[in-house]
Amino acid sequence: MRGLLSGVLSCLERERLEDELSEARTRGRNLSRLRQLTRPERVALDQRETAAQARLSDHDAEHGCQR
């Protein structure tokens, strides 16, 4: 039972990380549609997306629950 619960929790965590990545991508897209972004803003958005992707990749490597 414990193994099953652990698998479910890690998949829920993966779902959360996917949502975080999607939100970072969507935010960058939406802001750039509204106005021209400054270089620091673009860099910050890119770093946020890169960090979210890295957390998702790390989770997949650690738990192996990728879809």
C-alpha positions as CSV (number, residue, x, y, z in Angstrom):
1,M,0.0,0.0,0.0
2,R,2.8,2.4,0.9
3,G,4.4,2.0,-2.6
4,L,1.1,2.8,-4.3
5,L,0.6,5.9,-2.1
6,S,4.1,7.0,-2.9
7,G,3.5,6.6,-6.6
8,V,0.3,8.6,-6.4
9,L,2.0,11.4,-4.5
10,S,4.8,11.7,-6.9
11,C,2.4,11.9,-9.8
12,L,0.5,14.6,-8.1
13,E,3.8,16.4,-7.6
14,R,4.5,16.0,-11.3
15,E,1.1,17.4,-12.2
16,R,1.9,20.4,-10.0
17,L,5.2,20.9,-11.7
18,E,3.6,20.7,-15.1
19,D,1.1,23.4,-14.1
20,E,3.9,25.5,-12.9
21,L,5.7,25.2,-16.2
22,S,2.6,25.9,-18.1
23,E,1.9,29.0,-16.1
24,A,5.4,30.3,-16.7
25,R,5.0,29.8,-20.4
26,T,1.5,31.3,-20.5
27,R,2.6,34.3,-18.5
28,G,5.4,35.1,-20.8
29,R,3.2,34.7,-23.9
30,N,0.4,36.9,-22.5
31,L,2.7,39.7,-21.3
32,S,4.5,39.9,-24.6
33,R,1.1,40.1,-26.4
34,L,0.2,43.1,-24.2
35,R,3.3,45.1,-24.7
36,Q,7.0,45.1,-25.6
37,L,8.9,43.6,-22.7
38,T,12.1,45.1,-21.4
39,R,15.2,43.0,-21.6
40,P,15.2,42.4,-17.8
41,E,11.6,41.3,-17.9
42,R,12.3,38.9,-20.8
43,V,15.3,37.5,-19.0
44,A,13.3,37.0,-15.8
45,L,10.5,35.2,-17.6
46,D,12.9,33.0,-19.4
47,Q,14.7,32.1,-16.2
48,R,11.3,31.3,-14.5
49,E,10.4,29.0,-17.4
50,T,13.9,27.3,-17.4
51,A,13.7,26.8,-13.7
52,A,10.3,25.2,-13.9
53,Q,11.4,22.9,-16.7
54,A,14.5,21.9,-14.7
55,R,12.3,21.1,-11.6
56,L,10.1,18.9,-13.8
57,S,13.0,17.1,-15.4
58,D,14.6,16.6,-12.0
59,H,11.4,15.1,-10.7
60,D,11.1,12.8,-13.7
61,A,14.7,11.6,-13.2
62,E,14.2,11.0,-9.5
63,H,10.7,9.4,-9.5
64,G,10.4,8.1,-13.0
65,C,6.7,9.0,-13.2
66,Q,6.8,10.9,-16.5
67,R,3.9,10.6,-18.8
